[in-house]
Amino acid sequence: MGRDAQGYILYTPGGQVSATIMRADKSECFAYAGRYEVADSAVIHSIEISTNAKLVGFRAIRHIKLEDDRLRLAGADFIAESFRMQEIIWKRA
């Protein structure tokens, strides 16, 4: 989505996660929601609904790094055949 993308990620105490991200020019938006669990230094998002139907049922592992008011999540791309890595830095609102 690019360096200037905007969005929100929400984690609830009950184990739900919701993420929405949009390109800066508002030409594309991606969202998903589901359950999460924390294991060691990673969070696992189990996707239950998504703007990309192919991701429903997918488990995304994201490595966690906290830096002041920023949450850095990094992991493999959602597309199984891709060797790309994703990194998103979320700033506390």
CORFEN-V250143 format. One record per pair of residues at least 24 apart in sequence whose ideal C-beta (glycine too) atoms are under 10 Angstrom apart, sorted by the first residue. I is the first residue (numbers start at 1). J is the second residue. Records with the same first field share a line. If there is no record, write none. Layout:
BEGIN
I = J / J
END
This chain:
BEGIN
1 = 27 / 28 / 29 / 30 / 86 / 88
2 = 28
3 = 89
5 = 29 / 30 / 88
7 = 31 / 88 / 90
8 = 90 / 93
9 = 36 / 45 / 71 / 73 / 88 / 90 / 93
10 = 93
11 = 36 / 38 / 43 / 45 / 71
12 = 36
15 = 46
16 = 48
17 = 43 / 44 / 45 / 46 / 47 / 48 / 60
18 = 45 / 49
19 = 45 / 47 / 50 / 60 / 73 / 88 / 90
20 = 51
21 = 88 / 90
30 = 55 / 78
32 = 56 / 58 / 60 / 78
34 = 58 / 59 / 60
35 = 59
36 = 60 / 62
38 = 64
39 = 64
40 = 64
41 = 65 / 66
42 = 73 / 74 / 75
43 = 71 / 73 / 75
44 = 75
45 = 73 / 75
47 = 78
50 = 78
52 = 78 / 79
54 = 78 / 79 / 80
55 = 79
60 = 86
62 = 86 / 87 / 88
63 = 87
65 = 89
68 = 92
69 = 93
END
